[in-house]
Amino acid sequence: MEIKRVIAGGLAALAAGATLALGAGAVTLGDFVTVTGNTMTSPYIVIGGNAAAEDTLAGADIGVALGGQATTTVTVPGAVGVMSVSDGAAVETKSTKLYVGQQVDNILSKFTVKELPTVLASGVVKQKDGKEIDYGQRIYTADQVVQFNREISDWDDPALNVELVKNANLYTYLVKFSPAIDIDEIANKEITLLGKPYIFSDVDGDLTGTMLTLFAASQTESIAAGESVTVTVEGTDYVITVVGINTEGTAATIDVNGEAFEVDEAEDELDIEKGDLKAHVKAIRAFKFPAEAGSVELFIGSEEMILEHGEEVVLGDDEVDGTAVTIDNTTTKIKSVSITYAMEDKEVLKAGESFTEPVFNSFKVAFGGIFPDIDAASKDLIEVEASSDTDIDITFTNKDGIEYDQTLLWYNDTSNEIELSDGDYAVHVCNNETVIEGEYVVVTDEDYTYILVFDDYTSDEEVILKDVSTGTEYPITVDDVGDSIGVGSIDVEVTGFDGTAESVALNTTAAGISETSISFYTEQGASFVFGVNCSSGDFKDYIEVTESEFETTDAATEATLNVSFATDTAADEVKTVEVEDNGIVGGMVSDEEGDYEYGVTEGGTYAVRDKSTDNEVVTMYTPDEPTPVTVAFGSDPSFAAGEGVEGGTVEQAVQIKNSVSKMESEITTSTLSRDLVLLGGPCANSLVAELLNMSASKPQCVADFTALYPTEGVITVVSDAFGSGQKALVVAGVDRTATRNLAVKVMQGTVEYSA
C-alpha cells in the first residue's frame, strides 16, 4: 500500500508540472540551504493562508533545523611568518617593530646583555689587590633609517636599503665598572670587551686616569719551559720556544725562529715582534715543587689598543678615523669608557648585507630586509588601470573572496571630465540614488563590498539586481520598500521602487554608517573611495586608498594614498594614472629607464606605477597588518624567514538576519528563484494543493489527501516545483497535529516519508 501511495503522489505532482524526487536518498535538508556570503538566501518557509497555529510552530521548528545547516566556508588565516635572527638581535621590542622610514634608535635605543648575551656579556676584572670589579656593556644605536630608493645610481630599480651616512654616528659602545676600576691595580689583568679577550698593559704610563692601553690576542698559548709551539701568521710558520725562566718567575728567554728575546716583568719588557708575528707576554710562572719548572703564557698576534679621553681610538700604530673616546674618571679610578663611531665613508646595505664595525671587529650591523615581501601573494591587491582611452578599471577582491574587475570610472570627452560610469551606464555609490536598468550600485557595511548591476525589470514587476562578478541575483519588489534584502553577507535597505519608471533606490551603506562617499573594502580590510561627496555632489577625479586598520599596538601608522588621473583633452583620453607622494616614505621613485615608479608606505603597502605603455596601471599590494623590516646588531647576524602557521578553512555558522518565512500569497511561482519548504496539507496551503494536483477547498481537499495518506500525511521532495527548477519540500499532515509531528521528523533528517 505504501508504494502505491507514493506512485499516486508522484503522478499527482507530475500532473502539476513538477518532478517528485522518488527515493531521493541523496537529498538532505541541507541541500535546500543556500548561503551567499554570510546570509542564508534560500529556502523560504511557506505557511498557508489557512494555516493553523501548529503549522506556524512546525515552520519555526524546521527554521531552527535549517539554521543549523546554514554555514559558510571561511578562511582561517595562519600566523604570519616572522624574520628570525641568529648570532645577533633585531632592532625591536616585544611590542614594537621597526618599519620603513623609522629611525633605529626610536625603536630600540640600546642593546644590553639581554639582547646580546655573548657579545655584551657581563664580566669581572680581578684587581691585584684582590677586589673583584663588576662591569657591564651596552651598545647604543643611532638614527639610521630603512629607506626605499635608488640610493646607488647604478641600481636598475629602487630597493629597500639602510644608508650608513658618512660622518653620522653608527653606534656608541659603553663599558661601565661597578665600582670604578683602580688603574694602579689592573696591570696585566684580563677583561673581555664585545666578546674579545684583552689584557691591560703593565707598561709604565700606559694606564692613567685618562688613558687605557690594552692588548688583544687572536690566540693564547701557554708554553712550558723547554717546550715549543708553532704558529702560522700570514702564511709563515714561527716556532716559539721557551728556553728558560728565572726562579722568581719574573723573566724568561724566548726563542723565535732562532732569535732570542729577553722578557722581564720588572723591566716592562713583555713584547715580542719578529716578521709578521706579534706577541705579548701575559704571565711568567715558576714552580719549585714537586720539581723546578715554569711556563710562559703568550697573547699571540696581539694588537695594542689605546683608549685616550677626547681622542680617536689607536690600533697598533693607526688611528681609527671617526672614533671618539670618552672616559669618566677620577685621578686614579675609571668609572666608564665609551667609544662613539661615526662612519668614515658612506655605506649602503641592501637586504642580506652587513657592515663590520672597525674598532673591535666584534660585531656587525646587518639588514635582513622585509618580511613578508613587499609584493607577497598574501597581500591584498588593488589595481587601477586605464584600460582604454576613456575607461578606468578597478580590480580588487572583497572579504568573501569575490574578485571584481570592473570599469567604474569613465572619461567623458565631451565634458572633459571623469565620471562614475562604465561609459554607458552610471555607477551609484551614494545612498538613495535612483538606479535604472543597466546601471550599477555599490553596497557595503564597512567589511563587505558588492558591485551590483540592475539586470532586468521582469513582467512580474520585479527588479533583478545581479552581482557583476558571481552572477548571483537579488530580486526586489515594491513590497520590499522599507525592508532589507540580503546581499551577500550584508543587509541592504530598499528605500524606493518605481514600477512606472522601472527604477529602485537603496541605502547603499549599512545602518549606522554615515559616510559622505561609500568605501570599497578589500579581503583583508584595506579600503578605497572615489572623490565624490554624496552630500554636496562634488566629484574630484582621484581614488583614495587607505590601508587596513592595523590591530597591532606598535608604531606603524595606516597610510592613505591618492591615485590621481591626468587627461589629454586634445587626444580625448586618460593620459596618466599615478600615485601621489603623500603616504609614501620618501615619495615615489622611478626605475633607471623611467618606465616604472615604485613606493612603499611605513606599514608596508607597495605601490607600482607601470607607465611603459599607453594604458597606465597602478598596482597596490596592501597588508592586513604592518610589515616590519629587520635591522640587526650582533657578532654575525643571519636571517631566516619563518613560514608561520598555515591557514585553512572551516565551516562557520551564519547569523540569519533576513526574513525566510513567507505566506503563500507572497510567493510568485512563475518567477521562483529559491527553494521552498511548504507547511500544511492542501486545505491549509494552496501551494501544496497545486503541487499535488488536489483541491484546496473543503471538503474535497480532505478527501483527496486522506485517500492517499490516511494516517499521518507525507514528507516528500519535489525537484522541479512549478516548473521553476527549484526544489520544494512538502511537509503535510492529515491535520494540524500531524503536520507538527512530521516537522519533528524533518528536524531529525527525514525528507521522504508517507503514512
Sequence and secondary structure as in RCSB ss.txt:
>XXXX:A:sequence
MEIKRVIAGGLAALAAGATLALGAGAVTLGDFVTVTGNTMTSPYIVIGGNAAAEDTLAGADIGVALGGQATTTVT
VPGAVGVMSVSDGAAVETKSTKLYVGQQVDNILSKFTVKELPTVLASGVVKQKDGKEIDYGQRIYTADQVVQFNR
EISDWDDPALNVELVKNANLYTYLVKFSPAIDIDEIANKEITLLGKPYIFSDVDGDLTGTMLTLFAASQTESIAA
GESVTVTVEGTDYVITVVGINTEGTAATIDVNGEAFEVDEAEDELDIEKGDLKAHVKAIRAFKFPAEAGSVELFI
GSEEMILEHGEEVVLGDDEVDGTAVTIDNTTTKIKSVSITYAMEDKEVLKAGESFTEPVFNSFKVAFGGIFPDID
AASKDLIEVEASSDTDIDITFTNKDGIEYDQTLLWYNDTSNEIELSDGDYAVHVCNNETVIEGEYVVVTDEDYTY
ILVFDDYTSDEEVILKDVSTGTEYPITVDDVGDSIGVGSIDVEVTGFDGTAESVALNTTAAGISETSISFYTEQG
ASFVFGVNCSSGDFKDYIEVTESEFETTDAATEATLNVSFATDTAADEVKTVEVEDNGIVGGMVSDEEGDYEYGV
TEGGTYAVRDKSTDNEVVTMYTPDEPTPVTVAFGSDPSFAAGEGVEGGTVEQAVQIKNSVSKMESEITTSTLSRD
LVLLGGPCANSLVAELLNMSASKPQCVADFTALYPTEGVITVVSDAFGSGQKALVVAGVDRTATRNLAVKVMQGT
VEYSA
>XXXX:A:secstr
 HHHHHHHHHHHHHHTT  B TT TT  GGGG EEETTEEEE EEEE TT  HHHHHHHHHHHHHHHHH EEEEE
E      EEEESSEES  SS  B TT BHHHH  EE TTT TTTT  EEEE TTS EEEEEEEEE    BEEEE 
 STT SS EEEEEE TTSEEEEEEEEEEEEEEGGG TT EEEETTEEEEE  STTSSBTTEEEEEE SEEEEEET
T EEEEEETTEEEEEEEEEE TTSSEEEEEETTEEEEEETTTTB EEEETTEEEEEEEEEEE SSS EEEEEEEE
T EEEEEETTS  EETTEE TTEEEEEEE SSEEEEEEEEEE SS EEEETT EEE TTTS  EEEEEEESS TT
 TTSEEEEEE  SSSEEEEEEE TTS EEEEEEEEEETTTTEEEEBSSSSBEE STT EEETT EEEEE SS EE
EEEEEEE TTS EEEEETTT  EEEE GGGTTSEEEETTEEEEEEEEETTTTEEEEE B TT   SS EEE TTS
 EEEEEE TTT  EEEEEEEE     S SS    EEEEEEEEETTTTEEEEEEE STTSTT  EE TTSSEEEEE
 TT  EEEEE SSSS EEEEEE SS   EEEEEESS EEEE      EEEEEE    S  EEEGGG  GGG  S 
EEEES TTT HHHHHHTT   STTHHHHHHHHH  SSEEEEEETTGGGSS  EEEEEESSHHHHHHHHHHHHTT 
  EE 
